[in-house]
Amino acid sequence: MTTMTDALVSWSGGKDSALALHYALHDPRYRVAHLLTSVNAHYERVSMHGVRVALLEAQASRIGLPLTQIRLPEMPGMAEYDQALLASLATLREAGVTTAVYGDIFLEDLRAYREAQLARAGLRGEFPLWRRASLQILRDFWALGFQAIVVCVNDRYLDASFCGRLLDEDFVRDLPPGVDPCGENGEYHSFVFDAPYFSAPIAFAKGELVRRTYAPAAGAAANPASAADGPFAAGFWYCDLLPA
């Protein structure tokens, strides 16, 4: 008989973390006990994705899992992020969590970073999407009944017309050459508004489309959960989602 251990899922609210949660929920080794999300406390939005905390909390409510927020200042330095992350991991470790589940696909340096931080906190990492083909990940995502909308695009890769679109086959078909279908290199981020484990879909309205440029001071860092974007990424288009 397999002994179940408590796990947390690193939850961005987007498609990869949502699919990773699906596999963790069906893995007999784990009992998913927590969601863990980085939040920009200055704007009350999910780091990098720009989604309002109210919608993040709506996801957690429909999943039925407790949500831990790593609340960060507007532009945290790497050391500051690490300290906040380790404090949250230590608290969850004390609560019995032994494994952290991530939706990473192929970024070796990001996985190495995560595993190093987890080791410091006495946890191990699980990566259920690792090395799977991006298009197959999306096909599985759709086949399982997930629905998502694109809430952020990096304008180094995609123009504003891609922001605010449904994440569907038409969206992927329109991607320029060289863009990963899952946006694993930071090309885009998404918000999942329906999932097979949601108690009900999340209603929302699309708000304004805005462009923001990030040029942090030396030593500052973007959320390492989106490290592919890099701390000196140029511009991002965001589609604001309004809770309905």
Secondary structure, DSSP 8 states (H G I E B T S, - for coil): ----EEEEEE--SSHHHHHHHHHHHT-TTEEEEEEEEEEETTTTEETTT--BHHHHHHHHHHHT--EEEEEE-SS-BHHHHHHHHHHHHHHHHHTTEEEEE----S-HHHHHHHHHHHHHHT-EEE-TTTT--HHHHHHHHHHTT-EEEEEEEETTT--GGGTT-B-SHHHHHH--TT--TT-TTSSEEEEEEE-TT-SS---EEEEEEEEEE----TTB---GGGGGG-TT--EEEEEEEEE-
